[in-house]
Amino acid sequence: MRARQPVALLAALAIAVIGVIVVGAGGIRPGGVILGAAALLAAALRWTRPATSGDWLIVRTRAVDVSVLAGVGVGIVTLSVWVPLPG
């Protein structure tokens, strides 16, 4: 039996970590966009990977996973761009 390969999850997680680092360095807007892009990447990877891949992005049905990840990604990007920065 072949071990599960969390490649898609690790790719999205790596981008999310970069986004958190950017936010921590003071770049709220670009960091938020990067975090949203990570969620959108996870949605795209979940949509394109076969259900039999055994990837760790598979939580529920494909439609639910993609809808939630895409919604979160669009929401984060929209809020990052739309909400005014203080000062």
C-alpha positions, 0 to 999 in steps of 0.5 A, spaced: 500 500 500 502 506 498 503 512 503 499 518 502 502 524 498 500 530 501 503 534 496 497 539 494 496 540 501 503 542 503 504 547 496 498 551 499 500 550 506 507 553 504 504 559 500 499 560 507 506 560 511 509 565 506 503 570 507 503 569 515 510 571 514 508 577 510 503 579 515 507 579 521 513 583 517 507 589 517 505 587 510 497 586 512 494 587 505 499 583 501 500 578 506 492 577 506 492 577 498 497 571 499 493 568 504 487 568 499 491 566 494 493 560 498 486 558 499 484 559 492 490 554 490 487 549 495 481 550 491 484 549 484 488 543 486 482 540 490 478 541 483 483 538 479 486 532 483 482 525 482 478 523 488 482 517 488 489 520 490 488 520 497 490 527 498 489 530 505 485 536 501 480 531 501 475 532 507 468 532 504 465 531 497 469 535 491 463 540 491 463 542 498 471 542 499 472 547 492 466 551 494 468 552 501 476 553 499 474 558 493 469 562 498 474 563 503 480 565 498 475 570 495 473 573 501 480 574 504 482 577 498 476 581 497 477 584 504 485 585 504 484 589 498 477 593 500 478 594 508 482 601 509 488 601 513 489 605 519 492 611 519 
